[in-house]
Amino acid sequence: MNLNDIHNILFNAHILYCFALGVWAAVTSARNESISGNFWGAVATSAILAGIVMLVGIAMTLQGLRPQRILIYYLYMLWLVIIMPGLFTLLRGRDDRSAAAAFSILAFFNAATSFSMIQRQVIGPWMIPDAL
């Protein structure tokens, strides 16, 4: 198994994880419950998983491999790494129903954005660029 396969597996896991996080936050909001500490850990795990995917991408870049749109890839990956902790910061740690709804919307948005990256081939295939 090469780094490209590992990258794709982790990226797909990130999509599914964000979708599950969105469902969890939506259910929490619908029940009018406060966000639990377990959810905050899941938010951190989401950012860490995106960071690991990005680190694998950096490793492939250092090997000389490139996707077709490398700048767009890194911009999207930076978004996925910082936006969930960023929303936590913007909400100042609120754990009420509206915060759960905001996290739900953002998690679904991240899953949709990641899926669109696959559809538009932003994440690959990683190849060695042609020598000029």
C-alpha positions in Angstrom: 0.0 0.0 0.0 1.5 3.3 -1.0 1.0 6.8 0.4 -1.6 7.7 -2.3 -3.8 4.8 -1.1 -3.4 5.8 2.6 -4.2 9.4 1.7 -7.4 8.3 -0.1 -8.5 6.0 2.8 -7.9 8.7 5.4 -9.7 11.3 3.3 -12.7 9.0 2.9 -12.7 8.4 6.6 -12.7 12.2 7.2 -15.8 12.5 5.0 -17.7 9.8 6.9 -16.5 11.2 10.2 -17.7 14.7 9.4 -21.1 13.3 8.3 -21.4 11.3 11.6 -20.4 14.4 13.5 -23.1 16.4 11.8 -25.7 13.8 12.6 -24.6 13.7 16.2 -24.8 17.5 16.5 -28.2 17.6 14.8 -29.6 15.1 17.2 -28.2 17.0 20.1 -29.7 20.2 18.8 -33.1 18.5 18.1 -33.2 17.2 21.6 -32.4 20.6 23.0 -29.5 19.2 24.9 -26.1 20.8 25.7 -23.0 19.6 23.9 -21.1 17.0 25.9 -17.4 16.7 26.4 -17.5 13.6 24.2 -18.6 15.8 21.3 -15.8 18.3 21.9 -13.3 15.4 21.8 -14.9 14.3 18.5 -14.5 17.9 17.1 -10.8 17.7 18.0 -10.5 14.3 16.4 -12.0 15.7 13.2 -9.4 18.4 13.1 -6.6 16.0 13.9 -7.8 13.6 11.2 -7.8 16.4 8.6 -4.3 17.3 9.8 -3.1 13.8 9.3 -4.5 13.7 5.8 -2.7 17.0 5.1 0.6 15.6 6.5 0.3 12.6 4.2 -0.3 15.1 1.3 2.8 17.1 2.4 4.9 13.8 2.4 3.7 13.0 -1.1 4.6 16.6 -2.2 8.1 16.2 -0.8 8.4 13.0 -2.8 7.7 15.0 -5.9 4.1 13.9 -6.4 1.5 16.6 -7.2 -2.3 16.6 -7.8 -3.5 18.7 -10.7 -4.5 21.6 -8.4 -2.0 21.6 -5.6 -2.7 25.1 -4.3 -6.5 24.5 -4.1 -5.8 21.2 -2.4 -3.7 22.8 0.4 -6.3 25.7 0.8 -9.1 23.2 1.3 -7.1 21.1 3.6 -6.1 24.1 5.7 -9.8 25.0 5.9 -10.7 21.5 7.1 -8.0 21.6 9.7 -8.8 25.0 11.3 -12.5 25.5 10.8 -14.0 23.3 13.5 -11.7 24.6 16.3 -12.3 28.0 14.8 -16.0 27.7 15.2 -15.5 26.6 18.8 -13.4 29.8 19.3 -16.0 32.0 17.6 -18.8 30.6 19.8 -16.5 31.0 22.9 -17.2 27.4 24.0 -21.0 27.7 24.1 -22.7 24.4 24.4 -26.4 25.3 23.9 -28.8 24.2 21.2 -27.8 26.9 18.7 -24.1 25.9 19.0 -25.0 22.3 18.3 -27.0 23.4 15.2 -24.0 25.5 14.1 -21.6 22.5 14.5 -24.1 20.3 12.7 -24.3 22.7 9.7 -20.5 23.0 9.6 -19.8 19.3 9.8 -22.3 18.6 7.0 -20.6 21.4 5.0 -17.2 19.9 5.6 -18.4 16.5 4.5 -19.9 18.0 1.3 -16.8 20.1 0.6 -14.6 17.0 1.0 -16.9 15.0 -1.3 -16.8 17.7 -3.9 -13.0 17.6 -3.7 -13.1 14.0 -4.8 -15.6 14.7 -7.5 -13.5 17.6 -9.0 -10.3 15.5 -8.6 -8.7 18.0 -6.3 -7.2 15.3 -4.1 -5.7 13.3 -6.9 -4.4 11.4 -8.7 -1.0 12.4 -7.3 1.6 12.1 -10.1 5.0 13.3 -10.9 4.7 16.4 -13.1 6.1 16.2 -16.6 9.6 17.5 -16.9 9.9 20.6 -19.1 
